[in-house]
Amino acid sequence: MINDSLRDIENFQESSSRDTSRFESDVEVVGARPSLKRSGDRASIVLGLRSHECFCVDTTSFPASTRQSLRTLRYDLEKYLPIDAEQMAVDMSVGLIVIVDRDRILPSVKSAEVEGYWIAGVSPVVLLAADALLREQNLDSSLDIFWQCDDGNGWDYLEIRDRQAVLWHWGELGSLIGKRSENDESPIAVKPPILCLGNLTEQQLRRFDDAGKVFNYRPGRTQHEYASKTTDNCIKGIDRPWIDLRGEHLPTLAPMAPIGHSLMLIASVIVFCLGLGLSAILWKSYEYAEIANESDTEREQVFRDLLPGQPVPTDIVGRLRSECRKLIAASQQLSKEPPIHQSLPTLIRTLNSLPKEATFRIDSIRVVSSQISNLDGAVRSLDDSEKIVKALRSAGYQFMPPGVSQMADGFAIHIEKLIYQAPKPSTPPSQVKKVSQN
């Protein structure tokens, strides 16, 4: 199987190198969506490859372990293809491995990107067209398709199994019919029908007599037009073509272009949110500045009320705290001093207690803590001294017997430590009578 496939690859190579002048271009724009042209300010397109430019091998030609990695597969294919592994653009579907020389299509890819296009995919035109044809016509899941190329140079032969291409050859119609006959050697109960799309002559149709059920259909649209239907879904992101060679070996100038519009929208939302947040911060800072100015004005007025005539300092709160500390210190100092007793009431009470009928002279009165410490004076006779003692004790004073000494013109009197105790109020006579009656 691998040898047959590689012989077919060599035929591709020989045919394309012999007569490449008959093809206008190896790469063409298959589809573009005018309504979806904006993808980060870039138009989205799909590039289609002509059949003669592609190499194809069926997946059964390589073991499953090799097919797990395209990088490993690329180096295995290098043994059979005239292309370096690093120059291959490779993709694999359920049944096909498609290879293309990167250097043959990379200039077209870069040129399209320079002109402002985003390459949504790179795929052979016939595979895109076959996918669209199966979807549109609701054909059987298994059939063989012979499809004439749009330019009339060569045919494409596709084996479709379960609506997937499992084999693809390109060449002259006669050689392709022979290849299908070789594949039909294995016995099967029912041969898949054949769908021929192109301008077949009666002589060419006779060659399918032994091939089974043949449907000759002249489509009203070309491969390119059918392929455009598949590319619409690719550009929208709804579907993926069977083969997409757009990968790491076809680098893009703008890898973020597919999501450029979304990124721009996200960036705009972020900038808007940042601007909104900054506006809110500025507005709050303005409000806080107004509150701070009002607070400063109130503090200045309070300072002028508390300390009129003094200049307003920069640190009003610190100055008021300093003044408060001074007042607290002064109040604590005052609380430590002994209480001040008034001497005048004590003197008045003592003088009023002295008898008016006695003849005496007061030389000095010393008052300590609202009490008479010493009382010194003189009397004419001892009777006058006794009158003074009786009058003071009747007024509530308690003291030791006074000291009396004779002088030339009378007697000197000295009384110490007069302790005053207010007399208890006497009971009125009416209340005394009530108590006695009870």
C-alpha positions in Angstrom: 0.0 0.0 0.0 2.8 2.4 0.9 4.7 1.7 -2.3 1.6 2.3 -4.5 0.8 5.5 -2.7 4.3 6.8 -3.1 4.4 5.9 -6.8 1.4 8.0 -7.1 3.2 10.8 -5.2 6.0 10.6 -7.7 3.5 10.9 -10.5 2.2 14.0 -8.9 5.7 15.4 -8.7 6.6 14.5 -12.3 3.3 15.9 -13.7 3.5 19.2 -11.8 7.2 19.7 -12.7 6.6 18.8 -16.3 3.7 21.2 -17.0 3.3 23.8 -14.3 2.7 26.5 -16.9 -0.8 25.3 -17.5 -1.9 26.3 -14.0 -2.5 30.0 -13.4 -1.7 29.7 -9.7 -1.1 27.0 -7.2 -2.9 28.9 -4.4 -6.2 30.6 -4.7 -8.7 32.4 -2.5 -11.5 29.9 -2.0 -13.8 31.8 0.3 -14.2 35.1 2.1 -17.0 36.4 4.2 -17.8 40.1 3.6 -20.0 40.1 6.7 -17.1 38.7 8.7 -14.3 40.5 7.2 -13.4 42.2 10.5 -11.3 40.0 12.6 -9.0 42.4 14.4 -9.3 44.8 11.4 -8.4 42.0 9.0 -10.4 40.2 6.3 -10.8 36.4 6.8 -10.2 34.2 3.9 -9.4 30.5 3.1 -6.7 29.6 0.7 -7.3 26.6 -1.6 -4.6 24.4 -3.1 -4.7 23.0 -6.5 -4.7 19.2 -6.6 -1.5 18.9 -8.6 0.4 20.8 -5.8 -0.5 18.3 -3.0 0.9 14.9 -2.1 -1.4 12.4 -0.5 -1.0 9.1 1.3 -3.6 7.0 3.0 -3.2 6.7 6.8 -3.0 2.9 6.7 0.4 3.2 5.0 1.9 4.1 8.4 1.6 2.4 11.8 -0.7 3.9 14.4 2.3 4.8 16.6 3.8 6.9 13.8 0.5 8.7 13.1 0.2 9.9 16.7 2.6 12.8 16.0 2.8 14.8 12.9 6.4 15.7 13.6 7.4 12.0 13.7 5.3 11.3 10.6 7.0 14.2 8.8 10.4 12.6 9.2 9.1 9.2 8.0 7.6 10.8 4.9 11.0 12.5 4.2 12.3 9.1 3.2 9.9 8.9 0.2 9.3 12.5 -0.8 11.6 15.0 -2.5 11.0 17.5 0.4 12.9 18.1 3.6 11.0 17.3 6.7 11.3 20.9 7.9 9.9 22.2 4.6 6.7 20.0 4.8 3.3 21.3 5.8 1.4 18.2 6.9 -2.1 17.5 8.1 -4.0 14.2 8.7 -7.7 13.3 8.7 -9.4 10.0 9.4 -8.1 8.4 6.2 -5.7 10.8 4.5 -2.3 12.4 5.0 -1.8 15.4 2.9 1.6 17.0 2.4 2.6 20.2 0.6 5.9 21.9 0.0 5.8 24.9 2.4 8.0 27.0 0.2 5.6 26.7 -2.7 2.7 28.3 -0.8 4.3 30.4 1.9 4.9 33.4 -0.4 1.2 33.4 -1.2 0.3 33.2 2.5 2.6 36.0 3.5 1.4 38.1 0.5 -2.2 37.7 1.6 -1.4 38.7 5.1 0.6 41.7 4.1 -2.5 42.9 2.1 -4.5 42.7 5.3 -6.1 39.2 5.1 -6.3 36.7 7.9 -5.8 33.2 6.7 -8.5 31.1 8.3 -7.3 27.9 6.7 -5.3 26.3 3.9 -6.8 23.2 2.3 -7.0 21.4 -1.1 -9.9 22.8 -3.1 -11.3 19.4 -4.0 -11.6 18.2 -0.4 -13.4 21.4 0.5 -15.7 20.9 -2.4 -16.4 17.3 -1.7 -17.3 18.1 1.9 -19.8 20.7 0.7 -21.2 18.4 -1.9 -21.9 15.6 0.6 -23.6 18.0 2.9 -25.7 19.6 0.3 -26.8 16.7 -1.8 -27.2 14.3 1.1 -25.3 11.6 -0.7 -24.6 8.1 0.5 -22.0 7.8 3.2 -19.8 5.6 1.0 -19.2 6.3 -2.7 -16.4 7.0 -5.1 -16.2 10.4 -6.8 -14.5 11.3 -10.1 -14.4 15.0 -10.3 -13.0 17.0 -13.2 -10.8 19.9 -12.2 -12.1 23.4 -12.8 -9.5 24.2 -15.4 -10.2 20.9 -17.3 -6.6 19.6 -16.7 -6.9 16.4 -14.8 -9.4 14.6 -12.6 -9.6 14.0 -8.8 -10.5 10.5 -7.6 -11.9 10.4 -4.0 -13.0 7.4 -2.0 -15.6 8.4 0.6 -16.3 6.1 3.5 -18.6 7.2 6.3 -18.6 10.7 4.8 -14.9 11.0 5.1 -12.3 10.9 2.3 -10.0 7.9 2.9 -8.2 8.0 -0.5 -7.4 10.7 -3.0 -5.6 10.6 -6.3 -5.1 13.2 -9.0 -4.2 12.5 -12.6 -5.7 11.6 -16.0 -9.1 9.9 -16.0 -7.8 6.6 -17.5 -5.1 6.1 -14.9 -7.5 6.9 -12.1 -10.1 4.3 -13.3 -7.3 1.8 -13.4 -6.3 2.6 -9.8 -9.9 2.1 -8.7 -10.0 -1.3 -10.4 -6.9 -2.2 -8.5 -8.5 -1.3 -5.2 -11.7 -3.3 -6.2 -9.7 -6.6 -6.2 -10.6 -7.2 -2.6 -14.1 -9.0 -2.5 -16.9 -6.9 -1.1 -20.6 -7.7 -1.0 -21.8 -4.4 -2.5 -19.5 -2.1 -4.5 -20.0 1.6 -3.6 -21.6 3.7 -6.4 -19.5 6.0 -8.6 -20.3 9.7 -9.0 -18.8 11.3 -12.0 -18.7 15.1 -12.0 -17.5 16.6 -15.3 -17.8 16.5 -19.0 -17.5 12.8 -19.9 -17.6 11.5 -23.5 -19.5 8.3 -24.4 -16.2 6.6 -24.8 -15.1 7.6 -21.3 -18.3 6.4 -19.8 -17.9 3.0 -21.4 -14.7 2.6 -19.3 -16.9 2.4 -16.2 -19.1 -0.4 -17.5 -17.4 -3.0 -15.2 -17.1 -0.6 -12.3 -20.6 -0.9 -10.9 -23.3 1.6 -10.5 -22.3 4.9 -12.2 -24.0 8.3 -11.9 -22.9 10.9 -14.4 -23.7 14.3 -13.1 -22.9 17.7 -14.6 -22.8 20.1 -11.7 -23.9 23.6 -12.2 -21.1 24.8 -10.0 -17.4 24.4 -10.0 -15.2 22.9 -7.3 -14.3 26.4 -6.3 -18.0 27.4 -5.8 -18.7 24.2 -3.8 -15.6 24.8 -1.7 -16.8 28.3 -0.8 -19.7 26.8 1.1 -17.3 24.9 3.4 -15.0 27.9 3.8 -18.0 30.0 5.1 -18.3 27.7 8.1 -14.5 27.6 8.6 -14.4 31.4 8.7 -17.3 31.5 11.1 -15.5 28.9 13.3 -18.5 26.5 13.0 -16.6 23.7 11.3 -13.1 22.6 10.4 -12.2 21.3 6.9 -11.0 17.7 6.5 -7.5 18.9 5.9 -6.1 22.2 7.2 -2.4 22.8 6.5 -2.5 26.0 8.4 -0.1 25.1 11.3 3.2 25.8 12.8 5.0 25.3 9.5 3.0 28.0 7.9 3.7 30.8 10.4 1.4 33.8 10.5 2.4 37.5 10.8 -0.4 38.1 13.2 -1.2 35.0 15.3 -3.7 36.8 17.4 -5.8 38.0 14.4 -8.6 35.5 14.8 -9.4 36.8 18.3 -8.2 40.3 17.5 -11.7 41.8 17.6 -12.6 40.1 20.9 -9.3 41.2 22.3 -10.0 44.7 21.2 -13.4 44.6 22.8 -12.0 43.2 26.0 -9.3 45.9 26.0 -11.9 48.5 25.4 -14.0 47.2 28.3 -10.9 47.1 30.6 -10.0 50.7 29.6 -13.6 51.8 30.2 -13.6 50.1 33.6 -10.3 51.7 34.5 -11.5 55.1 33.4 -14.7 54.6 35.4 -12.7 53.6 38.4 -10.3 56.5 38.0 -13.2 58.9 37.7 -14.8 57.5 40.9 -11.5 57.8 42.7 -11.0 61.4 41.5 -14.6 62.3 42.6 -14.1 60.7 46.0 -10.8 62.5 46.4 -12.6 65.8 45.6 -15.3 65.1 48.2 -12.6 64.2 50.8 -10.7 67.4 50.0 -13.9 69.4 50.6 -14.5 67.6 53.9 -10.9 68.3 54.9 -11.2 72.0 54.1 -14.4 72.3 56.1 -12.7 70.5 59.0 -9.7 72.8 58.9 -12.0 75.8 58.9 -13.9 74.5 62.0 -10.6 73.8 63.8 -9.4 77.3 63.2 -12.6 78.7 64.5 -12.5 76.6 67.6 -8.9 77.7 68.2 -9.8 81.4 67.9 -12.7 80.8 70.4 -10.5 79.0 72.9 -7.4 81.2 72.5 -8.5 84.6 71.2 -5.9 87.0 70.1 -3.3 84.2 69.4 -2.1 83.4 65.9 -3.5 80.2 64.4 -0.7 77.6 64.2 -0.2 75.1 61.4 -0.8 72.1 63.8 -3.9 73.2 65.5 -4.6 69.9 67.1 -1.1 69.6 68.5 -1.3 73.1 70.0 -4.6 72.4 71.7 -3.3 69.1 73.1 -0.3 71.0 74.5 -2.6 73.6 76.1 -4.8 70.8 77.5 -1.7 69.1 79.0 -0.8 72.4 80.7 -4.3 72.7 82.2 -4.2 69.2 83.5 -0.8 69.7 85.1 -2.0 72.9 86.7 -5.1 71.3 88.1 -3.1 68.4 89.5 -0.7 70.9 91.2 -3.6 72.7 92.8 -5.1 69.5 94.1 -1.9 68.7 96.0 -2.0 72.0 98.0 -3.8 72.0 101.5 -7.2 73.5 101.6 -7.5 77.2 102.4 -9.7 77.8 105.5 -11.5 81.1 106.0 -10.4 82.8 109.3 -12.9 85.7 109.2 -16.0 83.6 110.2 -14.1 82.1 113.1 -13.0 85.6 114.3 -16.5 87.0 114.0 -18.1 84.0 115.9 -15.5 84.2 118.6 -15.8 88.0 119.1 -19.6 87.8 119.2 -19.3 85.1 121.9 -17.4 87.4 124.3 -19.6 89.0 127.1 -20.6 92.6 126.7 -20.9 93.3 130.4 -17.3 92.4 131.1 -14.4 94.9 130.8 -11.5 93.3 128.8 -9.0 93.9 126.1 -8.1 91.4 123.3 -4.4 91.7 122.4 -4.1 88.8 119.9 -6.1 85.9 118.4 -4.3 83.2 116.4 -6.5 81.1 114.1 -5.2 77.7 112.7 -7.5 75.6 110.5 -10.7 77.5 111.4 -9.9 76.9 115.1 -8.6 79.4 117.7 -5.1 78.4 118.7 -4.4 81.2 121.2 -6.3 84.0 122.6 -4.4 86.7 124.6 -5.9 89.7 126.4 -6.3 91.6 129.7 -9.2 92.1 132.2 -9.7 94.6 135.2 -10.7 91.9 137.6 -10.9 88.2 138.1 -14.7 88.4 137.8 -14.3 89.7 134.3 -12.1 86.7 133.4 -14.7 84.3 134.7 -17.4 86.0 132.7 -15.3 85.6 129.5 -14.8 81.9 130.3 -18.5 81.3 130.9 -19.6 83.2 127.7 -17.2 81.2 125.4 -18.2 77.9 126.9 -21.9 78.8 126.5 -21.2 79.6 122.8 -19.8 76.1 122.2 -16.1 76.5 122.8 -14.2 73.9 124.7 -10.8 74.7 126.2 -8.6 74.1 129.2 -8.8 76.5 132.1 -7.2 79.8 131.1 -4.0 81.2 132.5 -4.4 84.4 134.6 -1.5 86.5 135.8 -1.6 89.8 137.6 -0.4 93.0 135.9 0.0 96.6 137.2 -3.4 97.7 136.0 -5.3 94.3 136.1 -4.9 90.7 135.1 -3.5 89.1 131.9 -5.6 86.2 130.5 -4.3 83.5 128.1 -6.5 80.8 126.6 -5.2 78.0 124.3 -6.9 75.6 121.9 -10.4 76.8 121.7 -12.3 74.0 119.9 -15.7 75.0 118.6 -18.7 72.6 118.6 -22.0 73.9 117.4 -24.7 73.5 120.1 -27.5 71.1 119.5 -30.9 72.8 118.7 -33.2 72.8 121.8 -36.6 71.1 121.6 -39.5 73.6 121.4 -41.8 73.7 124.5 -44.9 72.6 122.6 -43.1 69.4 121.4 -42.0 68.8 125.1 -45.6 68.9 126.2 -46.7 66.5 123.5 -44.0 64.0 124.5 -44.9 64.2 128.2 -48.7 63.7 127.5 -48.0 60.5 125.6 
